[in-house]
Amino acid sequence: MKLSQNFEEPISTGQRSALKNEEFEKLLSADSHGIVVYFHGNSFDRTNPHRVDLYNRLSAMNFHVLSIDYRGYGDSSGTSSEDGLAEDAHFIYNYAIEKAPNKPIYVWGHSMGSGVSARFVAELSDKRMAPWGTILESPFNNIHDAVKNHPFAKPWLFFGKWFDKLMIDKWIASGLKMESDKSIQRFKCPVLILHAADDNIIPIENGKKLANAAKKADIDVKFVEFEANLGLRHNWIHRAPHFISITTEFFDYCEKHAKGKIAENRQQEVHIDH
C-alpha cells in the first residue's frame, strides 16, 4: 500500500515530490488542526487535479491529508471489491492513529468514496473508534440509486426491471452493495453532507435521501446544498466561496463534540471507581 505523495507544486506543472517515509511520518505528527483521511471517487486515482486542489485547500487550513489509491486503482495492486475497499480504509486509518496518536482524525469521502467512508465509519462506530467527524461530498444513498441515476444509465432505463436484473442485481450479488443509507444510521460522530444542486453525476436527491436516513436515526448530521449558479457540479465543491467557512465551522463543532465526549467518559470512569 503506497501513501499519497506530497504535492509541492500546482498540478499543472506536472512536478511532484515524494517524501521519504521517515520525513512524512515526522510531518504527520507535527502541529496541525488534525488529519483528514480522504477516500476518492471511482474515476482515475488520487492524483486527479480536482482532488489535489482539495488537498491543497485543506492543507492551507492547516490539516494534514492522507489519501490512498484503493487496490486496483492508480499504483496500487490487486482487484477492487467492496470488502477490499473497506480493508484499505481500515489500513490507512490505523496508520494515521499509529503515527499520530494524539491527532484529531476526520474521514472525507467523495462520490464512490462516500460509500467506502459510510461503511468504514459505521464499522469504526461499532467498535467505539469513530473519527472526530465525517464529511460526505457528492454522496449517494445506496448503489442501486447511484447506478440508476448515473448519466450513463439513462439509455438503458428503457428496459425497466431488466436493467435491474442485468446490471444492479448482478453488482449486488457480487458483493457491491454500498448501502450508505443503512451504514450512516450507525454513526457515532457528527456528519457533514455537501452536495451541489447541479451535480451531473450523482443527483442531489441522493444526498438528501442520505441525510434523511441519518436524521431518522437521530444522527448528528448537517446537509449543505450549493446553488447551481456556482457551477460546482460533481467535483468542485471545494471552490465554493463559502467552502472554508462551512468546513471550518464543522471542524470546530466536531472538536467541541469530541472533547465533550472525552469529558463525559472521564466522569463515568470516576463514578465507576467510587
Secondary structure by P-SEA (a helix, b strand, c coil): ccccccccccccccbbbbbcaaaaaaaaaccccbbbbbbbccccccccaaaaaaaaaaaaabbbbbbbbccccccccccccaaaaaaaaaaaaaaaaaacccbbbbbbbccaaaaaaaaaaaaaaaacccccbbbbccccccaaaaaaaccccccccccaaaaaaacaaaaaaaccccaaaaaaaaccbbbbbbbbcccccccaaaaaaaaaaaaaaccbbbbbbbbccccccccccccccaaaaaaaaaaaaaaaaaaaaaaaaaaaaaaaac
